[in-house]
């Protein structure tokens, strides 16, 4: 698989990284429905066997469950992959999630993640969301201290805008930005990608398949079958009128994918990787066969003609 350097760092990432949001299961507000932990471990092992060299996670995914699954999977592996996790979303005994970037909270999150993951250092540590905004400098300053202390190799952010990036850059150099990016969510093309390129900030995009919309399985019947513990049942993209529009769009993609000999998911991922500013894409998987399909997108390039056809479809 292709490998790209993450911004100014020495991290060399495969263009596909394993996303583990869904491995947290469905027993929290933003869950993805029931998940078998042993299948999570098998999926992680399969991703690594296929050549993926990094995993993205967060403590809040399943309220620790995703990181614990990764820790279990890595306990039997000597050559560990690059691990990226996050902070700023925390919870108490009532399991209610809230935001904090206070010094004490960030330090507690780092220690808890190190323990759950079973590693001595976190390769890439990111602020998950820039909230509370008045605590950005305190949280980023704490992360900078943890880099100096050797508990974190590189520090990045997720879901930040340019103004927020400029606020924290003087405190500690930003290694990466993790924004949402897909055919249905293109906001970063406006100014953010240019800013990251100019400042040697790596870009790791998430949700390239838009939570399953940009896949072959996407249909009205599939959407109606989602369990109540899957947060997508509350996502407007999965209900009309947006649902009907998205179904029509995916039908158009199906023709392009068939002509290319690819699946819709592979087309969607390859489309995000066409941008030179994008280092890699986070691709979620809950079962081995899912990552077996999507990992192939890391080596495929879309032709100018195919990109143009997709653009026409998006415009329509």
SULQUIWO-V384350 format. One record per helix or strand of 2 or more residues. SS is the DSSP state (a for helix, b for strand). FROM is the first residue (numbers start at 1). TO is the last residue. If there is no record, write none. Layout:
[[SS | FROM | TO] [SS | FROM | TO]]
This chain:
[[b | 3 | 5] [b | 12 | 14] [b | 16 | 19] [a | 22 | 24] [a | 37 | 49] [b | 54 | 56] [a | 65 | 74] [b | 82 | 87] [b | 89 | 91] [b | 97 | 99] [a | 103 | 117] [b | 122 | 127] [a | 133 | 148] [b | 152 | 158] [a | 162 | 169] [b | 176 | 178] [a | 187 | 189] [a | 192 | 198] [b | 202 | 206] [a | 210 | 212] [a | 220 | 224] [a | 231 | 234] [a | 236 | 238] [a | 242 | 260] [a | 264 | 273] [b | 280 | 284] [a | 288 | 299] [a | 304 | 315]]
